[in-house]
Amino acid sequence: MDWCVDTRVAGAADLIESDIADHLSRHAAEPGVVELARPILHDGLRGVEPGPVWASLDWSGRHCLLRLRPLPDGELPGDPVGDGATRAHDHSARLASGLGSNGEATVVALGVARIPQRDLDLPPSDLGRWAAGPLQAGHVLGLLSSEIWSGRSLEEAAACTGSTMAAHMAAHLGAPADGRALGEAVIEMERQLGADFELVDADQTRLVLRNRRCPFGPLTSPGMCRFTSALAGAAAARVGGHAAVSMMESLAEGDRECRMVVDLTSELDPEVAHGYRWPPPPSEEGPADDEEGQRRFQVTLSLELPRDLLSVPVTRHLIRAAMDEVGVVSDDADAVDLAVTEACANVIDHSGPGDAYDVAVTINPSAAHIRVVDVGRGFDHRSLALPEMADSEAEHGRGLALMHALVDQVRFESAPERGTVVHLVKTLRFEEDATAHRLMGRD
């Protein structure tokens, strides 16, 4: 997130302004706000003393700051984007130390808020047959698939897999003593998986890592970035008990590299960072086991969906087909069908434009567990009417009241700008002759 520009060269500042605006648009909570910030960005780049300038974005807090530092005359470091303008992402350490500057930085508040983040601090799973020896990307994908099949969303599965890899790293590479040792351990682990990480900066409290090759290749997606965050964050938490990770840039989001800040003091803004602690909190749900500890057959679905009402009937159809296949009685299937519809509609209705949401369903021998996860801005569920407040004439609250009436448990985890998870649990009855249900371990 670094650029260099010689403001004396005609058109150079325009090139950098456009490049910075493109970057902001990829990470802004409201991309439309970037256009409102363009005049501020424009004036900031042209308001400094004419000459070479180092421009860097600071997004360690919720709102982005543009820092402009004058540089000595000479060749601008970085990859040229035009006369008098370069992308200097690879040269931030050199700019900070070797080149120095000719004066104090000018700080410009752009007023662009970053997409809020949701903590997913999950305990590690059992590595099983992959516990010994070097790891490969295929091992990670195997663990990831297993977590998805257990009913987790992609982002939750990636977070759990990253935590598991951190446990493997601690077992095989030892517990890092400080930030630099932690950075080197993360780099070695990611190298085994096929990534191209390097340490940009490190001290006793914070390290900055960059990566130019995703270990997941063409399978990468923003949700998969949670793996890297959890690997570094869970490992860092083992050093001092807690840590925070901010993914400043991401190849999956269209950036030229991944850039990750790991803070061992957990002082990064919680709105834009993922929090981790050691030991991690216990997992709420796990796969169904029988009395002898053997895994039972269960049905799981994990869906990633756009914020579009057309996604609701698709979700209903897939979940209903799964319930019909295992022989859930019609009345119970109808209740789950309608409760999921209301939960999805609430998330779609209250989340912001462009948000996505996930639906994770697990059907075990006794109940259906459904999680509808708003992965965008979220909403405060307390703004919805309580069940006893909703009547037949109410415009709001009827969906929430209906969910309470249809299923056995309704639980929200939500806050404005931090995402929302709707948990539904419904005890199920099954048809006596359902073959798939017999596979679950009950006749």
Secondary structure, 3 states (H helix, E strand, C coil): CEEEEECCCCCHHHHHHHHHHHHHHHHECCHHHHHHHHHHHHHHHHCCCCCEEEEEEECCCCEEEEEEEECCCCCCCCEEEECCEEECHHHHHHHHHHHCCCCCCEEEEEEEEECCCCCCCCCCCCCHHHCCCCCCHHHHHHHHHHHHHCCCCHHHHHHHHHHHHHHHHHHHHCCCCCHHHHHHHHHHHHHHCCCCEEEEEECCCEEEEEECCCCCHHHCCHHHHHHHHHHHHHHHHHHHCEEEEEEEECHHHCCCCEEEEEECCCCCCCCCCEEEECCCCCCCCCCCECCCCCECCCEEEEEEEECCCCHHHHHHHHHHHHHHHHCECHHHHHHHHHHHHHHHHHHHHHCCCCCEEEEEEEECCCEEEEEEEECCCCCCHHHCCCHHHCCCCCCCCHHHHHHHHHCCEEEEEECCCCCEEEEEEEECCECCCCHHHHHCCCC
